[in-house]
Amino acid sequence: SNIVSLKLGDARKLDSLDDNSINAATMSFGIRNVPEKETALCEIHRVLKKDSPSGPTTLESKLAIMEFSEPGPDSGIMGSMARFFIRNVVPAVGAALSGFPKEYMHLQKSINEFPSPPEFVKLMEGIKCRVRGGEDGEEWEIDTFGSFRVKEVVNLNFGSVQIYVATPILNKYVTE
């Protein structure tokens, strides 16, 4: 259907949503503050609709995550300026305007500690989420795991913001 409903929840525990029940999930400027990123990604994977690992690809559910990062050293003069802006201007101006200086120092620290875009893609694509199966959907699959295929990383604001667009996939463990 074409109806969009927004739900608010803890990304690590989406109890109000059934397995394979949603077409899209988004998170903006939040995954950086989730201590258990793998848990959150696996929970999002659980609720997104997925094709069977052996069947044809017919679904195209999506996860889109927008997050800050520090521009890399190869991002040129504008990247250097964006890095200076994130490290110095955002905390100072944010603290002055909001009256909450600690929160804005945390912002700069959390951006600095967040994985680089290639590292975050590696995390999303390398994750091994447990998958439920069986006729009743209550048993854990022993030969299948879930992860994401990152289709696109859009760099914005001179490399200080990225949008990661991914689809959930199911993989079979390879046994000899």
BALO-91307 format. One record per residue: residue number from 1; residue in one letter; x, y, z of N, C-alpha, C, O in turn. Coordinates in nm, 3 decimals, m for minus. Atoms other than C-alpha are relative to their C-alpha. Example, Ala and Ser with C-alpha at 12.3 -4.5 7.8 and 13.67 -1.06 7.14 Angstrom:
ATOM   resi   resn       nxx       nyy       nzz      caxx      cayy      cazz       cxx       cyy       czz       oxx       oyy       ozz
ATOM      1      A     0.089    m0.119     0.000     1.230    m0.450     0.780     0.090     0.120     0.000     0.194     0.118     0.066
ATOM      2      S    m0.082    m0.119    m0.006     1.367    m0.106     0.714    m0.077     0.109     0.073    m0.026     0.220     0.090
END
This chain:
ATOM   resi   resn       nxx       nyy       nzz      caxx      cayy      cazz       cxx       cyy       czz       oxx       oyy       ozz
ATOM      1      S     0.084    m0.118     0.000     0.000     0.000     0.000     0.088     0.124     0.000     0.209     0.114     0.023
ATOM      2      N    m0.073    m0.124     0.006     0.105     0.363    m0.031    m0.012     0.082     0.129     0.011     0.203     0.128
ATOM      3      I     0.017    m0.070    m0.126     0.040     0.450     0.332     0.131    m0.005     0.077     0.189    m0.113     0.094
ATOM      4      V    m0.120    m0.009    m0.080     0.337     0.568     0.535    m0.041     0.024     0.144    m0.119     0.114     0.173
ATOM      5      S     0.023    m0.026    m0.142     0.327     0.536     0.909     0.136     0.006     0.067     0.222    m0.078     0.044
ATOM      6      L    m0.126    m0.020    m0.070     0.605     0.662     1.129    m0.010    m0.059     0.139    m0.111    m0.044     0.207
ATOM      7      K    m0.005     0.058    m0.133     0.706     0.477     1.442     0.130     0.042     0.065     0.234     0.047     0.000
ATOM      8      L    m0.115    m0.038    m0.078     0.944     0.586     1.711     0.036    m0.116     0.090    m0.052    m0.177     0.150
ATOM      9      G    m0.037     0.109    m0.087     1.146     0.329     1.898     0.149    m0.009     0.020     0.227     0.061    m0.045
ATOM     10      D    m0.140     0.030    m0.025     1.474     0.204     2.034     0.046    m0.094    m0.110    m0.007    m0.205    m0.122
ATOM     11      A    m0.046     0.080     0.114     1.662     0.070     1.732     0.053    m0.136     0.043     0.063    m0.226    m0.040
ATOM     12      R    m0.052     0.127    m0.048     1.803    m0.209     1.949    m0.109    m0.098     0.040    m0.082    m0.215     0.066
ATOM     13      K     0.109     0.085    m0.049     1.460    m0.343     2.042    m0.131     0.050    m0.059    m0.204     0.127     0.004
ATOM     14      L     0.121    m0.045     0.071     1.179    m0.293     1.791    m0.113    m0.100     0.021    m0.167    m0.157    m0.074
ATOM     15      D     0.099     0.102    m0.037     0.932    m0.516     1.977    m0.137     0.020    m0.062    m0.210    m0.077    m0.082
ATOM     16      S     0.134    m0.024     0.053     0.624    m0.349     1.832    m0.011    m0.036    m0.148    m0.120    m0.029    m0.206
ATOM     17      L     0.002     0.035     0.143     0.723    m0.460     1.479     0.029    m0.149    m0.019     0.117    m0.205     0.046
ATOM     18      D    m0.019     0.142     0.031     0.694    m0.813     1.340     0.117    m0.020    m0.094     0.159     0.073    m0.163
ATOM     19      D    m0.104     0.036     0.097     0.967    m0.990     1.147    m0.052     0.024    m0.141    m0.170     0.003    m0.169
ATOM     20      N     0.033    m0.017     0.142     0.970    m0.904     0.774    m0.127     0.080    m0.023    m0.209     0.043    m0.107
ATOM     21      S     0.128    m0.070     0.006     0.697    m0.645     0.818     0.005     0.140    m0.060    m0.100     0.198    m0.087
ATOM     22      I    m0.003    m0.137     0.050     0.824    m0.312     0.687     0.083     0.011    m0.128     0.173    m0.070    m0.153
ATOM     23      N    m0.067    m0.020     0.129     0.943    m0.181     0.351     0.122     0.091     0.011     0.212     0.082    m0.073
ATOM     24      A    m0.110    m0.094    m0.011     1.180     0.091     0.472     0.022     0.040     0.145    m0.071     0.047     0.226
ATOM     25      A    m0.037    m0.052    m0.131     1.365     0.210     0.779     0.101     0.111    m0.023     0.186     0.103    m0.112
ATOM     26      T    m0.094    m0.111     0.010     1.550     0.536     0.827     0.050     0.038     0.139    m0.018     0.017     0.239
ATOM     27      M    m0.055    m0.053    m0.123     1.774     0.681     1.091     0.090     0.117    m0.039     0.177     0.102    m0.125
ATOM     28      S    m0.081    m0.117     0.030     1.923     1.029     1.083     0.074     0.046     0.124     0.013     0.076     0.227
ATOM     29      F    m0.088    m0.049    m0.106     2.214     1.129     1.302    m0.026    m0.071     0.132    m0.026    m0.008     0.238
ATOM     30      G     0.029     0.075    m0.121     2.138     0.851     1.549     0.088    m0.121     0.022     0.123    m0.150     0.136
ATOM     31      I    m0.075     0.125    m0.017     2.337     0.533     1.483     0.133     0.026     0.070     0.186    m0.061     0.139
ATOM     32      R    m0.127    m0.038    m0.064     2.651     0.715     1.599    m0.012    m0.004     0.152     0.087    m0.026     0.220
ATOM     33      N     0.021    m0.003    m0.144     2.497     0.735     1.948    m0.052    m0.132     0.057    m0.080    m0.140     0.176
ATOM     34      V     0.047     0.130    m0.048     2.385     0.371     1.969     0.123    m0.081     0.040     0.208    m0.110    m0.045
ATOM     35      P    m0.120     0.074    m0.041     2.640     0.180     2.179     0.013    m0.136    m0.066     0.124    m0.180    m0.097
ATOM     36      E    m0.001     0.133     0.061     2.544    m0.157     2.029    m0.048     0.011    m0.145    m0.161    m0.027    m0.177
ATOM     37      K     0.038    m0.022     0.140     2.543    m0.070     1.658    m0.041    m0.130    m0.069    m0.137    m0.131    m0.146
ATOM     38      E     0.032     0.128     0.062     2.542    m0.437     1.553    m0.139    m0.049     0.041    m0.214    m0.100    m0.041
ATOM     39      T     0.132     0.039    m0.049     2.238    m0.509     1.772    m0.109     0.079    m0.071    m0.209     0.022    m0.114
ATOM     40      A     0.099    m0.085     0.068     2.050    m0.215     1.620    m0.014    m0.040    m0.147    m0.125    m0.051    m0.197
ATOM     41      L     0.007     0.038     0.142     2.141    m0.313     1.264    m0.070    m0.135    m0.017    m0.148    m0.152    m0.111
ATOM     42      C     0.067     0.131     0.010     2.030    m0.674     1.325    m0.149     0.011     0.029    m0.230    m0.059    m0.031
ATOM     43      E     0.142    m0.019    m0.031     1.702    m0.557     1.476    m0.071     0.066    m0.118    m0.184     0.029    m0.151
ATOM     44      I     0.057    m0.062     0.120     1.638    m0.333     1.174    m0.009    m0.104    m0.111    m0.109    m0.109    m0.183
ATOM     45      H     0.001     0.107     0.100     1.730    m0.626     0.949    m0.118    m0.094     0.025    m0.185    m0.137    m0.069
ATOM     46      R     0.109     0.093    m0.035     1.478    m0.844     1.135    m0.134     0.050    m0.050    m0.213    m0.029    m0.102
ATOM     47      V     0.134    m0.051     0.033     1.183    m0.614     1.066    m0.016     0.035    m0.149    m0.129     0.044    m0.197
ATOM     48      L     0.012    m0.031     0.143     1.265    m0.528     0.702    m0.039    m0.125    m0.079     0.005    m0.236    m0.047
ATOM     49      K     0.042     0.111     0.085     1.102    m0.746     0.437     0.119    m0.050    m0.080     0.201     0.029    m0.129
ATOM     50      K    m0.112     0.061     0.072     1.342    m0.990     0.273    m0.048    m0.113    m0.089    m0.149    m0.179    m0.060
ATOM     51      D     0.023     0.115     0.085     1.345    m1.240    m0.010     0.067    m0.122     0.063     0.153    m0.108     0.150
ATOM     52      S    m0.064     0.123    m0.042     1.437    m1.602     0.052     0.140    m0.005    m0.062     0.158     0.044    m0.174
ATOM     53      P    m0.135     0.002     0.056     1.811    m1.667     0.004     0.012    m0.084    m0.128     0.104    m0.064    m0.207
ATOM     54      S    m0.008     0.085     0.119     1.739    m1.928    m0.263    m0.097     0.041    m0.110    m0.091    m0.012    m0.221
ATOM     55      G     0.102    m0.040     0.098     1.451    m1.754    m0.441     0.043     0.121    m0.082     0.149     0.178    m0.059
ATOM     56      P    m0.030    m0.118     0.080     1.441    m1.476    m0.698    m0.017     0.128     0.083    m0.092     0.130     0.180
ATOM     57      T     0.010    m0.127    m0.070     1.483    m1.117    m0.584    m0.121     0.074    m0.052    m0.128     0.113    m0.168
ATOM     58      T     0.122    m0.070     0.040     1.143    m0.953    m0.587    m0.026     0.122     0.089    m0.090     0.218     0.046
ATOM     59      L     0.021    m0.110    m0.093     1.146    m0.725    m0.283     0.116     0.098    m0.011     0.225     0.061    m0.054
ATOM     60      E    m0.107    m0.099    m0.003     1.347    m0.410    m0.253    m0.022     0.090     0.121    m0.032     0.212     0.107
ATOM     61      S     0.011    m0.084    m0.119     1.307    m0.297     0.106     0.135     0.068     0.021     0.238     0.020    m0.026
ATOM     62      K    m0.120    m0.082    m0.011     1.559    m0.035     0.209     0.022     0.050     0.142    m0.072     0.070     0.219
ATOM     63      L    m0.043    m0.069    m0.121     1.750     0.103     0.501     0.080     0.121    m0.047     0.170     0.108    m0.130
ATOM     64      A    m0.076    m0.121     0.030     1.873     0.462     0.477     0.045     0.061     0.132    m0.037     0.094     0.218
ATOM     65      I    m0.057    m0.059    m0.120     2.105     0.597     0.743     0.077     0.124    m0.041     0.165     0.118    m0.127
ATOM     66      M    m0.076    m0.124     0.023     2.225     0.959     0.742     0.080     0.027     0.127     0.026     0.028     0.237
ATOM     67      E    m0.085    m0.018    m0.117     2.520     1.027     0.967     0.118     0.092    m0.031     0.162     0.102    m0.145
ATOM     68      F    m0.119    m0.084     0.009     2.805     1.268     1.032     0.125    m0.088    m0.004     0.125    m0.200     0.047
ATOM     69      S    m0.134     0.056    m0.016     3.169     1.177     0.982     0.098     0.113    m0.025     0.064     0.215    m0.085
ATOM     70      E    m0.102    m0.099     0.029     3.491     1.370     0.974     0.050    m0.023    m0.142     0.082    m0.136    m0.178
ATOM     71      P    m0.055     0.016     0.134     3.602     1.435     0.617     0.143    m0.052     0.009     0.220    m0.010     0.095
ATOM     72      G    m0.133     0.059     0.001     3.913     1.233     0.536     0.106     0.098    m0.046     0.074     0.206    m0.097
ATOM     73      P    m0.110    m0.089     0.039     4.255     1.383     0.468     0.008     0.021    m0.152     0.074     0.114    m0.198
ATOM     74      D    m0.002    m0.013     0.147     4.199     1.332     0.094    m0.117     0.083    m0.053    m0.142     0.085    m0.173
ATOM     75      S     0.121    m0.073     0.043     3.890     1.557     0.087     0.027     0.143    m0.044    m0.067     0.219    m0.069
ATOM     76      G    m0.034    m0.131     0.054     4.079     1.869    m0.019    m0.023     0.114     0.098    m0.050     0.093     0.216
ATOM     77      I     0.011    m0.121    m0.083     4.057     2.225     0.109    m0.138     0.015     0.061    m0.151     0.057     0.176
ATOM     78      M     0.136    m0.012    m0.055     3.677     2.219     0.148    m0.023    m0.103     0.110    m0.092    m0.075     0.208
ATOM     79      G     0.009     0.101    m0.105     3.702     1.896     0.347     0.071     0.044     0.126     0.023     0.021     0.237
ATOM     80      S    m0.074    m0.053    m0.116     3.964     2.057     0.572    m0.082     0.107     0.071    m0.087     0.113     0.194
ATOM     81      M     0.084    m0.103    m0.060     3.732     2.352     0.624    m0.119    m0.063     0.072    m0.156    m0.019     0.181
ATOM     82      A     0.113     0.068    m0.065     3.439     2.117     0.700     0.046    m0.067     0.129    m0.026    m0.065     0.229
ATOM     83      R    m0.055     0.063    m0.120     3.660     1.927     0.949     0.020     0.106     0.110    m0.017     0.082     0.225
ATOM     84      F    m0.018    m0.110    m0.096     3.754     2.257     1.121    m0.136     0.045     0.054    m0.151     0.067     0.174
ATOM     85      F     0.134    m0.043    m0.038     3.387     2.357     1.124    m0.061    m0.097     0.102    m0.115    m0.055     0.204
ATOM     86      I     0.057     0.102    m0.089     3.279     2.026     1.286     0.072     0.000     0.135     0.009    m0.009     0.240
ATOM     87      R    m0.079     0.008    m0.124     3.561     2.029     1.542    m0.010     0.125     0.087    m0.003     0.116     0.209
ATOM     88      N    m0.012    m0.125    m0.076     3.546     2.394     1.643    m0.126     0.087    m0.001    m0.173     0.130     0.104
ATOM     89      V     0.111    m0.094     0.012     3.257     2.601     1.513    m0.131    m0.061     0.055    m0.200     0.003     0.133
ATOM     90      V     0.126     0.061    m0.045     2.968     2.356     1.571    m0.007    m0.010     0.152    m0.109     0.030     0.209
ATOM     91      P     0.011     0.005    m0.147     3.054     2.291     1.939    m0.013     0.138     0.064    m0.091     0.157     0.156
ATOM     92      A     0.003    m0.134    m0.062     3.115     2.658     2.016    m0.133     0.070    m0.023    m0.194     0.120     0.071
ATOM     93      V     0.127    m0.067     0.032     2.810     2.798     1.838    m0.118    m0.074     0.062    m0.207    m0.013     0.119
ATOM     94      G     0.109     0.079    m0.059     2.584     2.512     1.947    m0.009     0.020     0.150    m0.119     0.034     0.205
ATOM     95      A    m0.001    m0.020    m0.145     2.692     2.554     2.310    m0.051     0.138     0.036    m0.128     0.154     0.131
ATOM     96      A     0.042    m0.138    m0.029     2.642     2.931     2.300    m0.149     0.019    m0.023    m0.217     0.084     0.057
ATOM     97      L     0.142    m0.020     0.034     2.300     2.916     2.134    m0.093    m0.084     0.086    m0.203    m0.041     0.120
ATOM     98      S     0.090     0.090    m0.073     2.161     2.622     2.328     0.012     0.011     0.151    m0.083    m0.016     0.224
ATOM     99      G    m0.023    m0.001    m0.143     2.314     2.674     2.669     0.037    m0.138     0.054     0.040    m0.158     0.176
ATOM    100      F    m0.037     0.137    m0.039     2.415     2.304     2.673     0.136    m0.036    m0.058     0.144    m0.112    m0.154
ATOM    101      P    m0.132     0.021     0.059     2.791     2.301     2.612     0.046    m0.146    m0.001     0.112    m0.189    m0.096
ATOM    102      K    m0.045     0.141    m0.004     2.847     1.937     2.719    m0.055    m0.080    m0.117     0.015    m0.162    m0.174
ATOM    103      E     0.061     0.074     0.110     2.604     1.808     2.456     0.072     0.027    m0.132     0.087    m0.064    m0.214
ATOM    104      Y    m0.067    m0.032     0.125     2.787     1.989     2.179     0.145    m0.047    m0.001     0.199    m0.072    m0.109
ATOM    105      M    m0.132     0.062    m0.005     3.127     1.866     2.298    m0.016    m0.149    m0.028     0.069    m0.210    m0.093
ATOM    106      H     0.027     0.142     0.029     2.975     1.515     2.291    m0.020    m0.020    m0.150     0.026    m0.120    m0.205
ATOM    107      L     0.024     0.012     0.144     2.863     1.575     1.932     0.133    m0.011    m0.075     0.150    m0.102    m0.157
ATOM    108      Q    m0.129     0.004     0.070     3.218     1.649     1.814     0.074    m0.130     0.033     0.132    m0.191    m0.056
ATOM    109      K    m0.070     0.123    m0.041     3.359     1.355     2.014    m0.062    m0.122    m0.067     0.009    m0.211    m0.114
ATOM    110      S     0.066     0.116     0.059     3.098     1.111     1.884     0.021    m0.006    m0.151     0.030    m0.115    m0.208
ATOM    111      I    m0.029    m0.002     0.144     3.156     1.221     1.524     0.141    m0.051    m0.023     0.165    m0.129    m0.115
ATOM    112      N    m0.138     0.043     0.014     3.529     1.170     1.568     0.016    m0.150     0.022     0.099    m0.214    m0.042
ATOM    113      E    m0.011     0.142    m0.034     3.476     0.821     1.715    m0.081    m0.091    m0.094    m0.062    m0.212    m0.092
ATOM    114      F     0.081     0.081     0.090     3.225     0.706     1.449     0.088    m0.056    m0.111     0.181     0.012    m0.156
ATOM    115      P    m0.083     0.057     0.107     3.369     0.471     1.185    m0.002     0.087    m0.125    m0.100     0.156    m0.154
ATOM    116      S    m0.006    m0.069     0.128     3.483     0.622     0.858    m0.103    m0.063    m0.093    m0.148    m0.175    m0.068
ATOM    117      P     0.097     0.061     0.092     3.243     0.567     0.565     0.039    m0.140    m0.049    m0.047    m0.228    m0.046
ATOM    118      P    m0.033     0.138     0.041     3.438     0.264     0.431    m0.011    m0.101     0.116    m0.054    m0.214     0.094
ATOM    119      E     0.011     0.090    m0.116     3.453     0.115     0.784    m0.145    m0.029     0.033    m0.179    m0.142     0.068
ATOM    120      F     0.141     0.022    m0.031     3.078     0.165     0.838    m0.065    m0.090    m0.105    m0.147    m0.174    m0.070
ATOM    121      V     0.050     0.091     0.105     3.000     0.001     0.502     0.045    m0.142     0.030    m0.034    m0.236     0.019
ATOM    122      K    m0.052     0.134    m0.034     3.222    m0.290     0.605    m0.078    m0.062     0.117    m0.107    m0.181     0.116
ATOM    123      L     0.081     0.048    m0.112     3.031    m0.318     0.934    m0.137    m0.048    m0.047    m0.181    m0.156    m0.010
ATOM    124      M     0.134     0.036     0.046     2.692    m0.319     0.759     0.002    m0.126    m0.087    m0.086    m0.212    m0.074
ATOM    125      E    m0.005     0.114     0.091     2.798    m0.571     0.495     0.059    m0.125     0.065     0.037    m0.237     0.017
ATOM    126      G    m0.063     0.114    m0.065     2.994    m0.793     0.734    m0.076    m0.055     0.118    m0.039    m0.158     0.175
ATOM    127      I     0.077     0.043    m0.116     2.734    m0.824     1.007    m0.064    m0.136    m0.027    m0.097    m0.168    m0.141
ATOM    128      K     0.064     0.131     0.012     2.589    m1.170     1.073    m0.116    m0.004     0.100    m0.097    m0.036     0.217
ATOM    129      C     0.120    m0.004    m0.084     2.235    m1.138     1.207    m0.067    m0.136     0.002    m0.077    m0.202    m0.102
ATOM    130      R     0.078     0.124    m0.010     2.044    m1.439     1.335    m0.132     0.020    m0.073    m0.188     0.129    m0.074
ATOM    131      V     0.121    m0.006     0.081     1.742    m1.520     1.120    m0.096    m0.108     0.047    m0.057    m0.223     0.067
ATOM    132      R     0.104     0.097    m0.036     1.416    m1.686     1.221    m0.054    m0.065    m0.126    m0.061    m0.003    m0.232
ATOM    133      G     0.057     0.072     0.114     1.266    m1.949     0.995    m0.097    m0.105     0.049    m0.161    m0.088     0.153
ATOM    134      G     0.095     0.105    m0.035     1.062    m2.265     1.003    m0.140     0.041    m0.039    m0.165     0.157    m0.074
ATOM    135      E     0.138    m0.028     0.042     0.694    m2.289     0.929    m0.068     0.102     0.089    m0.150     0.182     0.042
ATOM    136      D     0.064    m0.094    m0.091     0.595    m2.095     1.237     0.081     0.128     0.020     0.037     0.220     0.089
ATOM    137      G    m0.085    m0.118    m0.012     0.880    m1.844     1.210     0.058     0.019     0.138     0.108     0.127     0.170
ATOM    138      E    m0.049    m0.012    m0.137     0.982    m1.917     1.569     0.138    m0.062     0.020     0.204    m0.035     0.120
ATOM    139      E    m0.129     0.067    m0.016     1.293    m2.130     1.511     0.110     0.082    m0.064     0.088     0.151    m0.163
ATOM    140      W    m0.115    m0.069     0.057     1.638    m1.987     1.448     0.060    m0.086    m0.110     0.083    m0.206    m0.091
ATOM    141      E    m0.068     0.070     0.109     1.792    m2.083     1.115     0.144    m0.027     0.041     0.208     0.058     0.102
ATOM    142      I    m0.139     0.030    m0.035     2.126    m2.258     1.158     0.093     0.017    m0.120     0.215     0.026    m0.102
ATOM    143      D    m0.086    m0.011     0.118     2.250    m2.225     0.799    m0.015     0.133    m0.074     0.039     0.150    m0.183
ATOM    144      T     0.026    m0.128     0.067     2.136    m1.871     0.718     0.029     0.116     0.096     0.001     0.106     0.216
ATOM    145      F    m0.019    m0.121    m0.079     2.238    m1.526     0.841    m0.037     0.120    m0.086    m0.039     0.113    m0.208
ATOM    146      G     0.038    m0.123     0.070     2.133    m1.175     0.752     0.110     0.104     0.006     0.188     0.109     0.101
ATOM    147      S    m0.089    m0.116     0.002     2.338    m0.873     0.654    m0.061     0.104    m0.094    m0.177     0.093    m0.132
ATOM    148      F     0.047    m0.104     0.091     2.307    m0.568     0.431     0.092     0.009    m0.121     0.212    m0.017    m0.111
ATOM    149      R    m0.078    m0.037     0.118     2.420    m0.486     0.082    m0.014     0.151    m0.016    m0.123     0.202    m0.043
ATOM    150      V     0.003    m0.146     0.013     2.513    m0.120     0.070     0.001     0.031    m0.149     0.097     0.001    m0.220
ATOM    151      K     0.016    m0.031     0.143     2.390     0.004    m0.268     0.064     0.134    m0.036     0.111     0.153    m0.148
ATOM    152      E    m0.048    m0.134     0.032     2.504     0.364    m0.239     0.041     0.071     0.129    m0.023     0.056     0.233
ATOM    153      V    m0.039    m0.092    m0.107     2.690     0.605    m0.013     0.006     0.138    m0.064     0.088     0.163    m0.152
ATOM    154      V     0.007    m0.137     0.054     2.601     0.967    m0.086     0.075     0.091     0.097     0.040     0.100     0.214
ATOM    155      N    m0.077    m0.095    m0.081     2.856     1.220     0.041    m0.060     0.139    m0.015    m0.084     0.186    m0.126
ATOM    156      L     0.055    m0.135    m0.003     2.717     1.558     0.142     0.091     0.091     0.083     0.175     0.043     0.159
ATOM    157      N    m0.067    m0.100    m0.082     2.857     1.876     0.291     0.152    m0.023     0.006     0.212    m0.024     0.113
ATOM    158      F    m0.145     0.018     0.013     3.214     1.816     0.167     0.052    m0.119     0.079     0.162    m0.115     0.134
ATOM    159      G    m0.043     0.124    m0.065     3.229     1.467     0.316    m0.026    m0.006     0.149     0.021    m0.098     0.215
ATOM    160      S     0.027     0.004    m0.144     3.102     1.553     0.664    m0.133    m0.068     0.033    m0.162    m0.092     0.150
ATOM    161      V     0.127     0.071    m0.018     2.763     1.383     0.613    m0.010    m0.105    m0.111     0.022    m0.078    m0.226
ATOM    162      Q     0.023     0.105     0.097     2.686     1.053     0.442    m0.141    m0.055     0.016    m0.197    m0.058     0.125
ATOM    163      I     0.124     0.077    m0.001     2.365     0.878     0.346     0.036    m0.139    m0.052     0.083    m0.153    m0.165
ATOM    164      Y    m0.026     0.139     0.035     2.406     0.500     0.341    m0.134    m0.062    m0.039    m0.226    m0.064     0.042
ATOM    165      V     0.122     0.064     0.047     2.139     0.323     0.133     0.032    m0.148    m0.018     0.122    m0.184    m0.094
ATOM    166      A    m0.030     0.143     0.000     2.125    m0.053     0.185    m0.127    m0.081    m0.010    m0.237    m0.034     0.021
ATOM    167      T     0.111     0.095     0.002     1.903    m0.353     0.129     0.038    m0.119     0.089     0.154    m0.159     0.094
ATOM    168      P    m0.030     0.118    m0.082     1.872    m0.646     0.369     0.015    m0.121    m0.090    m0.059    m0.137    m0.187
ATOM    169      I    m0.018     0.123     0.077     2.000    m0.975     0.234     0.013    m0.118     0.095     0.048    m0.102     0.212
ATOM    170      L    m0.019     0.125    m0.074     2.002    m1.335     0.351     0.112    m0.077    m0.068     0.118    m0.084    m0.191
ATOM    171      N    m0.113     0.077     0.051     2.314    m1.546     0.311    m0.002    m0.138     0.061    m0.047    m0.158     0.174
ATOM    172      K    m0.017     0.136    m0.052     2.378    m1.916     0.349     0.145    m0.015     0.045     0.238     0.029    m0.024
ATOM    173      Y    m0.135     0.033    m0.043     2.677    m2.027     0.553     0.056    m0.102    m0.098    m0.014    m0.195    m0.139
ATOM    174      V    m0.065     0.094     0.091     2.922    m2.207     0.329     0.060    m0.110     0.085     0.139    m0.085     0.175
ATOM    175      T    m0.054     0.115    m0.071     2.997    m2.556     0.455     0.074    m0.088    m0.098     0.034    m0.103    m0.213
ATOM    176      E    m0.082     0.086     0.088     3.260    m2.785     0.314    m0.055    m0.141     0.002     0.000    m0.229    m0.065
END
